[in-house]
């Protein structure tokens, strides 16, 4: 689970423990990066 927070004109993405992962210019970009991030995490778990 991830959370997206709006902060000063951009968005920040945090993991389920509230740790900062990355920021993006908008929610669409954040969701695209989050998808890529989740895929890379899945590769590590293999």
ModelCIF file with pLDDT and N, C-alpha, C, O atoms, coordinates in Angstrom:
data_MODEL
#
_entry.id   MODEL 
#
_entity.id                         1 
_entity.type                       polymer 
_entity.pdbx_number_of_molecules   1 
#
_entity_poly.entity_id                      1 
_entity_poly.type                           'polypeptide(L)' 
_entity_poly.nstd_linkage                   no 
_entity_poly.nstd_monomer                   no 
_entity_poly.pdbx_seq_one_letter_code       
;(UNK)(UNK)(UNK)(UNK)(UNK)(UNK)(UNK)(UNK)(UNK)(UNK)(UNK)(UNK)(UNK)(UNK)(UNK)(UNK)
(UNK)(UNK)(UNK)(UNK)(UNK)(UNK)(UNK)(UNK)(UNK)(UNK)(UNK)(UNK)(UNK)(UNK)(UNK)(UNK)
(UNK)(UNK)(UNK)(UNK)(UNK)(UNK)(UNK)(UNK)(UNK)(UNK)(UNK)(UNK)(UNK)(UNK)
;
_entity_poly.pdbx_seq_one_letter_code_can   XXXXXXXXXXXXXXXXXXXXXXXXXXXXXXXXXXXXXXXXXXXXXX 
_entity_poly.pdbx_strand_id                 A 
#
loop_
_entity_poly_seq.entity_id 
_entity_poly_seq.num 
_entity_poly_seq.mon_id 
_entity_poly_seq.hetero 
1 1  UNK n 
1 2  UNK n 
1 3  UNK n 
1 4  UNK n 
1 5  UNK n 
1 6  UNK n 
1 7  UNK n 
1 8  UNK n 
1 9  UNK n 
1 10 UNK n 
1 11 UNK n 
1 12 UNK n 
1 13 UNK n 
1 14 UNK n 
1 15 UNK n 
1 16 UNK n 
1 17 UNK n 
1 18 UNK n 
1 19 UNK n 
1 20 UNK n 
1 21 UNK n 
1 22 UNK n 
1 23 UNK n 
1 24 UNK n 
1 25 UNK n 
1 26 UNK n 
1 27 UNK n 
1 28 UNK n 
1 29 UNK n 
1 30 UNK n 
1 31 UNK n 
1 32 UNK n 
1 33 UNK n 
1 34 UNK n 
1 35 UNK n 
1 36 UNK n 
1 37 UNK n 
1 38 UNK n 
1 39 UNK n 
1 40 UNK n 
1 41 UNK n 
1 42 UNK n 
1 43 UNK n 
1 44 UNK n 
1 45 UNK n 
1 46 UNK n 
#
_struct_asym.id          A 
_struct_asym.entity_id   1 
#
loop_
_ma_qa_metric.id 
_ma_qa_metric.mode 
_ma_qa_metric.name 
_ma_qa_metric.software_group_id 
_ma_qa_metric.type 
1 global pLDDT . pLDDT 
2 local  pLDDT . pLDDT 
#
_ma_qa_metric_global.metric_id      1 
_ma_qa_metric_global.metric_value   89.59 
_ma_qa_metric_global.model_id       1 
_ma_qa_metric_global.ordinal_id     1 
#
loop_
_ma_qa_metric_local.label_asym_id 
_ma_qa_metric_local.label_comp_id 
_ma_qa_metric_local.label_seq_id 
_ma_qa_metric_local.metric_id 
_ma_qa_metric_local.metric_value 
_ma_qa_metric_local.model_id 
_ma_qa_metric_local.ordinal_id 
A UNK 1  2 86.00 1 1  
A UNK 2  2 91.00 1 2  
A UNK 3  2 94.00 1 3  
A UNK 4  2 95.00 1 4  
A UNK 5  2 96.00 1 5  
A UNK 6  2 96.00 1 6  
A UNK 7  2 91.00 1 7  
A UNK 8  2 90.00 1 8  
A UNK 9  2 91.00 1 9  
A UNK 10 2 93.00 1 10 
A UNK 11 2 96.00 1 11 
A UNK 12 2 97.00 1 12 
A UNK 13 2 95.00 1 13 
A UNK 14 2 95.00 1 14 
A UNK 15 2 93.00 1 15 
A UNK 16 2 93.00 1 16 
A UNK 17 2 96.00 1 17 
A UNK 18 2 96.00 1 18 
A UNK 19 2 96.00 1 19 
A UNK 20 2 96.00 1 20 
A UNK 21 2 93.00 1 21 
A UNK 22 2 94.00 1 22 
A UNK 23 2 95.00 1 23 
A UNK 24 2 96.00 1 24 
A UNK 25 2 96.00 1 25 
A UNK 26 2 96.00 1 26 
A UNK 27 2 95.00 1 27 
A UNK 28 2 96.00 1 28 
A UNK 29 2 96.00 1 29 
A UNK 30 2 96.00 1 30 
A UNK 31 2 94.00 1 31 
A UNK 32 2 95.00 1 32 
A UNK 33 2 93.00 1 33 
A UNK 34 2 91.00 1 34 
A UNK 35 2 91.00 1 35 
A UNK 36 2 91.00 1 36 
A UNK 37 2 84.00 1 37 
A UNK 38 2 82.00 1 38 
A UNK 39 2 83.00 1 39 
A UNK 40 2 84.00 1 40 
A UNK 41 2 78.00 1 41 
A UNK 42 2 75.00 1 42 
A UNK 43 2 72.00 1 43 
A UNK 44 2 68.00 1 44 
A UNK 45 2 57.00 1 45 
A UNK 46 2 54.00 1 46 
#
loop_
_atom_site.group_PDB 
_atom_site.id 
_atom_site.type_symbol 
_atom_site.label_atom_id 
_atom_site.label_alt_id 
_atom_site.label_comp_id 
_atom_site.label_asym_id 
_atom_site.label_entity_id 
_atom_site.label_seq_id 
_atom_site.pdbx_PDB_ins_code 
_atom_site.Cartn_x 
_atom_site.Cartn_y 
_atom_site.Cartn_z 
_atom_site.occupancy 
_atom_site.B_iso_or_equiv 
_atom_site.pdbx_formal_charge 
_atom_site.auth_seq_id 
_atom_site.auth_comp_id 
_atom_site.auth_asym_id 
_atom_site.auth_atom_id 
_atom_site.pdbx_PDB_model_num 
ATOM 1   N N  . UNK A 1 1  ? 0.842  -1.176  0.000   1.00 86.00 ? 1  UNK A N  1 
ATOM 2   C CA . UNK A 1 1  ? 0.000  0.000   0.000   1.00 86.00 ? 1  UNK A CA 1 
ATOM 3   C C  . UNK A 1 1  ? 0.888  1.241   0.000   1.00 86.00 ? 1  UNK A C  1 
ATOM 4   O O  . UNK A 1 1  ? 1.923  1.284   0.665   1.00 86.00 ? 1  UNK A O  1 
ATOM 5   N N  . UNK A 1 2  ? 0.472  2.222   -0.741  1.00 91.00 ? 2  UNK A N  1 
ATOM 6   C CA . UNK A 1 2  ? 1.211  3.474   -0.848  1.00 91.00 ? 2  UNK A CA 1 
ATOM 7   C C  . UNK A 1 2  ? 0.253  4.637   -0.650  1.00 91.00 ? 2  UNK A C  1 
ATOM 8   O O  . UNK A 1 2  ? -0.951 4.498   -0.865  1.00 91.00 ? 2  UNK A O  1 
ATOM 9   N N  . UNK A 1 3  ? 0.783  5.776   -0.243  1.00 94.00 ? 3  UNK A N  1 
ATOM 10  C CA . UNK A 1 3  ? -0.055 6.967   -0.150  1.00 94.00 ? 3  UNK A CA 1 
ATOM 11  C C  . UNK A 1 3  ? 0.568  8.085   -0.975  1.00 94.00 ? 3  UNK A C  1 
ATOM 12  O O  . UNK A 1 3  ? 1.788  8.230   -1.045  1.00 94.00 ? 3  UNK A O  1 
ATOM 13  N N  . UNK A 1 4  ? -0.303 8.865   -1.592  1.00 95.00 ? 4  UNK A N  1 
ATOM 14  C CA . UNK A 1 4  ? 0.117  10.012  -2.389  1.00 95.00 ? 4  UNK A CA 1 
ATOM 15  C C  . UNK A 1 4  ? -0.369 11.257  -1.666  1.00 95.00 ? 4  UNK A C  1 
ATOM 16  O O  . UNK A 1 4  ? -1.558 11.396  -1.377  1.00 95.00 ? 4  UNK A O  1 
ATOM 17  N N  . UNK A 1 5  ? 0.557  12.161  -1.376  1.00 96.00 ? 5  UNK A N  1 
ATOM 18  C CA . UNK A 1 5  ? 0.217  13.396  -0.658  1.00 96.00 ? 5  UNK A CA 1 
ATOM 19  C C  . UNK A 1 5  ? 0.571  14.599  -1.515  1.00 96.00 ? 5  UNK A C  1 
ATOM 20  O O  . UNK A 1 5  ? 1.643  14.666  -2.116  1.00 96.00 ? 5  UNK A O  1 
ATOM 21  N N  . UNK A 1 6  ? -0.350 15.537  -1.555  1.00 96.00 ? 6  UNK A N  1 
ATOM 22  C CA . UNK A 1 6  ? -0.130 16.774  -2.303  1.00 96.00 ? 6  UNK A CA 1 
ATOM 23  C C  . UNK A 1 6  ? 0.620  17.757  -1.415  1.00 96.00 ? 6  UNK A C  1 
ATOM 24  O O  . UNK A 1 6  ? 0.191  18.052  -0.300  1.00 96.00 ? 6  UNK A O  1 
ATOM 25  N N  . UNK A 1 7  ? 1.755  18.266  -1.922  1.00 91.00 ? 7  UNK A N  1 
ATOM 26  C CA . UNK A 1 7  ? 2.610  19.150  -1.141  1.00 91.00 ? 7  UNK A CA 1 
ATOM 27  C C  . UNK A 1 7  ? 3.186  20.244  -2.030  1.00 91.00 ? 7  UNK A C  1 
ATOM 28  O O  . UNK A 1 7  ? 3.959  19.961  -2.945  1.00 91.00 ? 7  UNK A O  1 
ATOM 29  N N  . UNK A 1 8  ? 2.818  21.474  -1.768  1.00 90.00 ? 8  UNK A N  1 
ATOM 30  C CA . UNK A 1 8  ? 3.404  22.638  -2.449  1.00 90.00 ? 8  UNK A CA 1 
ATOM 31  C C  . UNK A 1 8  ? 3.492  22.500  -3.968  1.00 90.00 ? 8  UNK A C  1 
ATOM 32  O O  . UNK A 1 8  ? 4.551  22.725  -4.553  1.00 90.00 ? 8  UNK A O  1 
ATOM 33  N N  . UNK A 1 9  ? 2.401  22.137  -4.593  1.00 91.00 ? 9  UNK A N  1 
ATOM 34  C CA . UNK A 1 9  ? 2.369  22.100  -6.048  1.00 91.00 ? 9  UNK A CA 1 
ATOM 35  C C  . UNK A 1 9  ? 2.868  20.819  -6.694  1.00 91.00 ? 9  UNK A C  1 
ATOM 36  O O  . UNK A 1 9  ? 2.917  20.737  -7.921  1.00 91.00 ? 9  UNK A O  1 
ATOM 37  N N  . UNK A 1 10 ? 3.237  19.830  -5.917  1.00 93.00 ? 10 UNK A N  1 
ATOM 38  C CA . UNK A 1 10 ? 3.612  18.535  -6.475  1.00 93.00 ? 10 UNK A CA 1 
ATOM 39  C C  . UNK A 1 10 ? 3.106  17.442  -5.543  1.00 93.00 ? 10 UNK A C  1 
ATOM 40  O O  . UNK A 1 10 ? 2.476  17.732  -4.526  1.00 93.00 ? 10 UNK A O  1 
ATOM 41  N N  . UNK A 1 11 ? 3.375  16.216  -5.878  1.00 96.00 ? 11 UNK A N  1 
ATOM 42  C CA . UNK A 1 11 ? 2.923  15.111  -5.035  1.00 96.00 ? 11 UNK A CA 1 
ATOM 43  C C  . UNK A 1 11 ? 4.117  14.331  -4.514  1.00 96.00 ? 11 UNK A C  1 
ATOM 44  O O  . UNK A 1 11 ? 5.162  14.248  -5.159  1.00 96.00 ? 11 UNK A O  1 
ATOM 45  N N  . UNK A 1 12 ? 3.934  13.761  -3.333  1.00 97.00 ? 12 UNK A N  1 
ATOM 46  C CA . UNK A 1 12 ? 4.959  12.918  -2.732  1.00 97.00 ? 12 UNK A CA 1 
ATOM 47  C C  . UNK A 1 12 ? 4.349  11.557  -2.464  1.00 97.00 ? 12 UNK A C  1 
ATOM 48  O O  . UNK A 1 12 ? 3.182  11.453  -2.083  1.00 97.00 ? 12 UNK A O  1 
ATOM 49  N N  . UNK A 1 13 ? 5.135  10.524  -2.662  1.00 95.00 ? 13 UNK A N  1 
ATOM 50  C CA . UNK A 1 13 ? 4.658  9.154   -2.474  1.00 95.00 ? 13 UNK A CA 1 
ATOM 51  C C  . UNK A 1 13 ? 5.389  8.541   -1.285  1.00 95.00 ? 13 UNK A C  1 
ATOM 52  O O  . UNK A 1 13 ? 6.607  8.650   -1.151  1.00 95.00 ? 13 UNK A O  1 
ATOM 53  N N  . UNK A 1 14 ? 4.596  7.886   -0.419  1.00 95.00 ? 14 UNK A N  1 
ATOM 54  C CA . UNK A 1 14 ? 5.113  7.252   0.788   1.00 95.00 ? 14 UNK A CA 1 
ATOM 55  C C  . UNK A 1 14 ? 4.688  5.790   0.808   1.00 95.00 ? 14 UNK A C  1 
ATOM 56  O O  . UNK A 1 14 ? 3.647  5.431   0.257   1.00 95.00 ? 14 UNK A O  1 
ATOM 57  N N  . UNK A 1 15 ? 5.499  4.947   1.447   1.00 93.00 ? 15 UNK A N  1 
ATOM 58  C CA . UNK A 1 15 ? 5.134  3.535   1.571   1.00 93.00 ? 15 UNK A CA 1 
ATOM 59  C C  . UNK A 1 15 ? 4.163  3.361   2.734   1.00 93.00 ? 15 UNK A C  1 
ATOM 60  O O  . UNK A 1 15 ? 3.772  4.336   3.375   1.00 93.00 ? 15 UNK A O  1 
ATOM 61  N N  . UNK A 1 16 ? 3.780  2.124   3.000   1.00 93.00 ? 16 UNK A N  1 
ATOM 62  C CA . UNK A 1 16 ? 2.770  1.850   4.025   1.00 93.00 ? 16 UNK A CA 1 
ATOM 63  C C  . UNK A 1 16 ? 3.235  2.197   5.436   1.00 93.00 ? 16 UNK A C  1 
ATOM 64  O O  . UNK A 1 16 ? 2.416  2.336   6.344   1.00 93.00 ? 16 UNK A O  1 
ATOM 65  N N  . UNK A 1 17 ? 4.539  2.335   5.619   1.00 96.00 ? 17 UNK A N  1 
ATOM 66  C CA . UNK A 1 17 ? 5.084  2.703   6.926   1.00 96.00 ? 17 UNK A CA 1 
ATOM 67  C C  . UNK A 1 17 ? 5.301  4.213   7.054   1.00 96.00 ? 17 UNK A C  1 
ATOM 68  O O  . UNK A 1 17 ? 5.796  4.698   8.071   1.00 96.00 ? 17 UNK A O  1 
ATOM 69  N N  . UNK A 1 18 ? 4.921  4.946   6.002   1.00 96.00 ? 18 UNK A N  1 
ATOM 70  C CA . UNK A 1 18 ? 5.068  6.395   6.032   1.00 96.00 ? 18 UNK A CA 1 
ATOM 71  C C  . UNK A 1 18 ? 6.432  6.894   5.602   1.00 96.00 ? 18 UNK A C  1 
ATOM 72  O O  . UNK A 1 18 ? 6.748  8.070   5.783   1.00 96.00 ? 18 UNK A O  1 
ATOM 73  N N  . UNK A 1 19 ? 7.242  6.016   5.036   1.00 96.00 ? 19 UNK A N  1 
ATOM 74  C CA . UNK A 1 19 ? 8.569  6.421   4.563   1.00 96.00 ? 19 UNK A CA 1 
ATOM 75  C C  . UNK A 1 19 ? 8.469  7.031   3.173   1.00 96.00 ? 19 UNK A C  1 
ATOM 76  O O  . UNK A 1 19 ? 7.787  6.491   2.302   1.00 96.00 ? 19 UNK A O  1 
ATOM 77  N N  . UNK A 1 20 ? 9.145  8.148   2.965   1.00 96.00 ? 20 UNK A N  1 
ATOM 78  C CA . UNK A 1 20 ? 9.153  8.835   1.681   1.00 96.00 ? 20 UNK A CA 1 
ATOM 79  C C  . UNK A 1 20 ? 9.824  7.967   0.633   1.00 96.00 ? 20 UNK A C  1 
ATOM 80  O O  . UNK A 1 20 ? 10.894 7.407   0.870   1.00 96.00 ? 20 UNK A O  1 
ATOM 81  N N  . UNK A 1 21 ? 9.183  7.856   -0.543  1.00 93.00 ? 21 UNK A N  1 
ATOM 82  C CA . UNK A 1 21 ? 9.761  7.093   -1.646  1.00 93.00 ? 21 UNK A CA 1 
ATOM 83  C C  . UNK A 1 21 ? 10.265 8.009   -2.744  1.00 93.00 ? 21 UNK A C  1 
ATOM 84  O O  . UNK A 1 21 ? 11.426 7.923   -3.144  1.00 93.00 ? 21 UNK A O  1 
ATOM 85  N N  . UNK A 1 22 ? 9.385  8.902   -3.244  1.00 94.00 ? 22 UNK A N  1 
ATOM 86  C CA . UNK A 1 22 ? 9.785  9.813   -4.315  1.00 94.00 ? 22 UNK A CA 1 
ATOM 87  C C  . UNK A 1 22 ? 8.734  10.899  -4.471  1.00 94.00 ? 22 UNK A C  1 
ATOM 88  O O  . UNK A 1 22 ? 7.646  10.808  -3.904  1.00 94.00 ? 22 UNK A O  1 
ATOM 89  N N  . UNK A 1 23 ? 9.062  11.918  -5.238  1.00 95.00 ? 23 UNK A N  1 
ATOM 90  C CA . UNK A 1 23 ? 8.100  12.974  -5.546  1.00 95.00 ? 23 UNK A CA 1 
ATOM 91  C C  . UNK A 1 23 ? 7.899  13.027  -7.056  1.00 95.00 ? 23 UNK A C  1 
ATOM 92  O O  . UNK A 1 23 ? 8.713  12.525  -7.832  1.00 95.00 ? 23 UNK A O  1 
ATOM 93  N N  . UNK A 1 24 ? 6.797  13.645  -7.445  1.00 96.00 ? 24 UNK A N  1 
ATOM 94  C CA . UNK A 1 24 ? 6.458  13.770  -8.866  1.00 96.00 ? 24 UNK A CA 1 
ATOM 95  C C  . UNK A 1 24 ? 5.760  15.109  -9.083  1.00 96.00 ? 24 UNK A C  1 
ATOM 96  O O  . UNK A 1 24 ? 5.312  15.757  -8.137  1.00 96.00 ? 24 UNK A O  1 
ATOM 97  N N  . UNK A 1 25 ? 5.679  15.504  -10.344 1.00 96.00 ? 25 UNK A N  1 
ATOM 98  C CA . UNK A 1 25 ? 5.040  16.781  -10.677 1.00 96.00 ? 25 UNK A CA 1 
ATOM 99  C C  . UNK A 1 25 ? 3.529  16.726  -10.546 1.00 96.00 ? 25 UNK A C  1 
ATOM 100 O O  . UNK A 1 25 ? 2.897  17.736  -10.237 1.00 96.00 ? 25 UNK A O  1 
ATOM 101 N N  . UNK A 1 26 ? 2.937  15.548  -10.779 1.00 96.00 ? 26 UNK A N  1 
ATOM 102 C CA . UNK A 1 26 ? 1.482  15.426  -10.692 1.00 96.00 ? 26 UNK A CA 1 
ATOM 103 C C  . UNK A 1 26 ? 1.126  13.980  -10.353 1.00 96.00 ? 26 UNK A C  1 
ATOM 104 O O  . UNK A 1 26 ? 1.988  13.101  -10.329 1.00 96.00 ? 26 UNK A O  1 
ATOM 105 N N  . UNK A 1 27 ? -0.167 13.752  -10.090 1.00 95.00 ? 27 UNK A N  1 
ATOM 106 C CA . UNK A 1 27 ? -0.597 12.419  -9.671  1.00 95.00 ? 27 UNK A CA 1 
ATOM 107 C C  . UNK A 1 27 ? -0.399 11.377  -10.765 1.00 95.00 ? 27 UNK A C  1 
ATOM 108 O O  . UNK A 1 27 ? -0.013 10.245  -10.474 1.00 95.00 ? 27 UNK A O  1 
ATOM 109 N N  . UNK A 1 28 ? -0.657 11.740  -12.010 1.00 96.00 ? 28 UNK A N  1 
ATOM 110 C CA . UNK A 1 28 ? -0.465 10.793  -13.119 1.00 96.00 ? 28 UNK A CA 1 
ATOM 111 C C  . UNK A 1 28 ? 0.978  10.310  -13.167 1.00 96.00 ? 28 UNK A C  1 
ATOM 112 O O  . UNK A 1 28 ? 1.240  9.113   -13.286 1.00 96.00 ? 28 UNK A O  1 
ATOM 113 N N  . UNK A 1 29 ? 1.914  11.257  -13.072 1.00 96.00 ? 29 UNK A N  1 
ATOM 114 C CA . UNK A 1 29 ? 3.331  10.903  -13.089 1.00 96.00 ? 29 UNK A CA 1 
ATOM 115 C C  . UNK A 1 29 ? 3.683  10.041  -11.879 1.00 96.00 ? 29 UNK A C  1 
ATOM 116 O O  . UNK A 1 29 ? 4.448  9.083   -11.993 1.00 96.00 ? 29 UNK A O  1 
ATOM 117 N N  . UNK A 1 30 ? 3.128  10.380  -10.735 1.00 96.00 ? 30 UNK A N  1 
ATOM 118 C CA . UNK A 1 30 ? 3.402  9.608   -9.518  1.00 96.00 ? 30 UNK A CA 1 
ATOM 119 C C  . UNK A 1 30 ? 2.912  8.173   -9.669  1.00 96.00 ? 30 UNK A C  1 
ATOM 120 O O  . UNK A 1 30 ? 3.608  7.234   -9.283  1.00 96.00 ? 30 UNK A O  1 
ATOM 121 N N  . UNK A 1 31 ? 1.720  8.001   -10.227 1.00 94.00 ? 31 UNK A N  1 
ATOM 122 C CA . UNK A 1 31 ? 1.175  6.647   -10.412 1.00 94.00 ? 31 UNK A CA 1 
ATOM 123 C C  . UNK A 1 31 ? 2.003  5.843   -11.414 1.00 94.00 ? 31 UNK A C  1 
ATOM 124 O O  . UNK A 1 31 ? 2.193  4.640   -11.234 1.00 94.00 ? 31 UNK A O  1 
ATOM 125 N N  . UNK A 1 32 ? 2.493  6.494   -12.460 1.00 95.00 ? 32 UNK A N  1 
ATOM 126 C CA . UNK A 1 32 ? 3.353  5.810   -13.423 1.00 95.00 ? 32 UNK A CA 1 
ATOM 127 C C  . UNK A 1 32 ? 4.664  5.386   -12.762 1.00 95.00 ? 32 UNK A C  1 
ATOM 128 O O  . UNK A 1 32 ? 5.128  4.263   -12.956 1.00 95.00 ? 32 UNK A O  1 
ATOM 129 N N  . UNK A 1 33 ? 5.252  6.281   -11.988 1.00 93.00 ? 33 UNK A N  1 
ATOM 130 C CA . UNK A 1 33 ? 6.503  5.950   -11.295 1.00 93.00 ? 33 UNK A CA 1 
ATOM 131 C C  . UNK A 1 33 ? 6.272  4.875   -10.246 1.00 93.00 ? 33 UNK A C  1 
ATOM 132 O O  . UNK A 1 33 ? 7.114  4.001   -10.042 1.00 93.00 ? 33 UNK A O  1 
ATOM 133 N N  . UNK A 1 34 ? 5.120  4.947   -9.582  1.00 91.00 ? 34 UNK A N  1 
ATOM 134 C CA . UNK A 1 34 ? 4.789  3.954   -8.568  1.00 91.00 ? 34 UNK A CA 1 
ATOM 135 C C  . UNK A 1 34 ? 4.646  2.569   -9.186  1.00 91.00 ? 34 UNK A C  1 
ATOM 136 O O  . UNK A 1 34 ? 5.078  1.577   -8.600  1.00 91.00 ? 34 UNK A O  1 
ATOM 137 N N  . UNK A 1 35 ? 4.046  2.502   -10.355 1.00 91.00 ? 35 UNK A N  1 
ATOM 138 C CA . UNK A 1 35 ? 3.916  1.229   -11.062 1.00 91.00 ? 35 UNK A CA 1 
ATOM 139 C C  . UNK A 1 35 ? 5.302  0.663   -11.389 1.00 91.00 ? 35 UNK A C  1 
ATOM 140 O O  . UNK A 1 35 ? 5.554  -0.525  -11.188 1.00 91.00 ? 35 UNK A O  1 
ATOM 141 N N  . UNK A 1 36 ? 6.192  1.511   -11.889 1.00 91.00 ? 36 UNK A N  1 
ATOM 142 C CA . UNK A 1 36 ? 7.554  1.071   -12.198 1.00 91.00 ? 36 UNK A CA 1 
ATOM 143 C C  . UNK A 1 36 ? 8.296  0.666   -10.920 1.00 91.00 ? 36 UNK A C  1 
ATOM 144 O O  . UNK A 1 36 ? 9.047  -0.310  -10.908 1.00 91.00 ? 36 UNK A O  1 
ATOM 145 N N  . UNK A 1 37 ? 8.077  1.423   -9.854  1.00 84.00 ? 37 UNK A N  1 
ATOM 146 C CA . UNK A 1 37 ? 8.714  1.118   -8.567  1.00 84.00 ? 37 UNK A CA 1 
ATOM 147 C C  . UNK A 1 37 ? 8.239  -0.244  -8.059  1.00 84.00 ? 37 UNK A C  1 
ATOM 148 O O  . UNK A 1 37 ? 9.047  -1.060  -7.616  1.00 84.00 ? 37 UNK A O  1 
ATOM 149 N N  . UNK A 1 38 ? 6.925  -0.488  -8.125  1.00 82.00 ? 38 UNK A N  1 
ATOM 150 C CA . UNK A 1 38 ? 6.365  -1.752  -7.654  1.00 82.00 ? 38 UNK A CA 1 
ATOM 151 C C  . UNK A 1 38 ? 6.911  -2.925  -8.474  1.00 82.00 ? 38 UNK A C  1 
ATOM 152 O O  . UNK A 1 38 ? 7.206  -3.986  -7.924  1.00 82.00 ? 38 UNK A O  1 
ATOM 153 N N  . UNK A 1 39 ? 7.044  -2.731  -9.784  1.00 83.00 ? 39 UNK A N  1 
ATOM 154 C CA . UNK A 1 39 ? 7.601  -3.783  -10.633 1.00 83.00 ? 39 UNK A CA 1 
ATOM 155 C C  . UNK A 1 39 ? 9.044  -4.078  -10.273 1.00 83.00 ? 39 UNK A C  1 
ATOM 156 O O  . UNK A 1 39 ? 9.449  -5.240  -10.252 1.00 83.00 ? 39 UNK A O  1 
ATOM 157 N N  . UNK A 1 40 ? 9.833  -3.037  -9.986  1.00 84.00 ? 40 UNK A N  1 
ATOM 158 C CA . UNK A 1 40 ? 11.232 -3.257  -9.623  1.00 84.00 ? 40 UNK A CA 1 
ATOM 159 C C  . UNK A 1 40 ? 11.337 -3.944  -8.258  1.00 84.00 ? 40 UNK A C  1 
ATOM 160 O O  . UNK A 1 40 ? 12.242 -4.748  -8.038  1.00 84.00 ? 40 UNK A O  1 
ATOM 161 N N  . UNK A 1 41 ? 10.417 -3.631  -7.344  1.00 78.00 ? 41 UNK A N  1 
ATOM 162 C CA . UNK A 1 41 ? 10.397 -4.301  -6.044  1.00 78.00 ? 41 UNK A CA 1 
ATOM 163 C C  . UNK A 1 41 ? 10.051 -5.768  -6.213  1.00 78.00 ? 41 UNK A C  1 
ATOM 164 O O  . UNK A 1 41 ? 10.614 -6.614  -5.518  1.00 78.00 ? 41 UNK A O  1 
ATOM 165 N N  . UNK A 1 42 ? 9.134  -6.092  -7.125  1.00 75.00 ? 42 UNK A N  1 
ATOM 166 C CA . UNK A 1 42 ? 8.756  -7.482  -7.378  1.00 75.00 ? 42 UNK A CA 1 
ATOM 167 C C  . UNK A 1 42 ? 9.939  -8.255  -7.936  1.00 75.00 ? 42 UNK A C  1 
ATOM 168 O O  . UNK A 1 42 ? 10.117 -9.427  -7.605  1.00 75.00 ? 42 UNK A O  1 
ATOM 169 N N  . UNK A 1 43 ? 10.751 -7.624  -8.776  1.00 72.00 ? 43 UNK A N  1 
ATOM 170 C CA . UNK A 1 43 ? 11.929 -8.285  -9.327  1.00 72.00 ? 43 UNK A CA 1 
ATOM 171 C C  . UNK A 1 43 ? 12.928 -8.614  -8.234  1.00 72.00 ? 43 UNK A C  1 
ATOM 172 O O  . UNK A 1 43 ? 13.590 -9.650  -8.294  1.00 72.00 ? 43 UNK A O  1 
ATOM 173 N N  . UNK A 1 44 ? 13.048 -7.751  -7.238  1.00 68.00 ? 44 UNK A N  1 
ATOM 174 C CA . UNK A 1 44 ? 13.987 -7.972  -6.133  1.00 68.00 ? 44 UNK A CA 1 
ATOM 175 C C  . UNK A 1 44 ? 13.533 -9.144  -5.281  1.00 68.00 ? 44 UNK A C  1 
ATOM 176 O O  . UNK A 1 44 ? 14.369 -9.900  -4.785  1.00 68.00 ? 44 UNK A O  1 
ATOM 177 N N  . UNK A 1 45 ? 12.222 -9.314  -5.098  1.00 57.00 ? 45 UNK A N  1 
ATOM 178 C CA . UNK A 1 45 ? 11.679 -10.370 -4.252  1.00 57.00 ? 45 UNK A CA 1 
ATOM 179 C C  . UNK A 1 45 ? 11.849 -11.756 -4.864  1.00 57.00 ? 45 UNK A C  1 
ATOM 180 O O  . UNK A 1 45 ? 11.702 -12.759 -4.166  1.00 57.00 ? 45 UNK A O  1 
ATOM 181 N N  . UNK A 1 46 ? 12.156 -11.828 -6.156  1.00 54.00 ? 46 UNK A N  1 
ATOM 182 C CA . UNK A 1 46 ? 12.281 -13.137 -6.808  1.00 54.00 ? 46 UNK A CA 1 
ATOM 183 C C  . UNK A 1 46 ? 13.484 -13.877 -6.387  1.00 54.00 ? 46 UNK A C  1 
ATOM 184 O O  . UNK A 1 46 ? 13.718 -14.992 -6.854  1.00 54.00 ? 46 UNK A O  1 
#
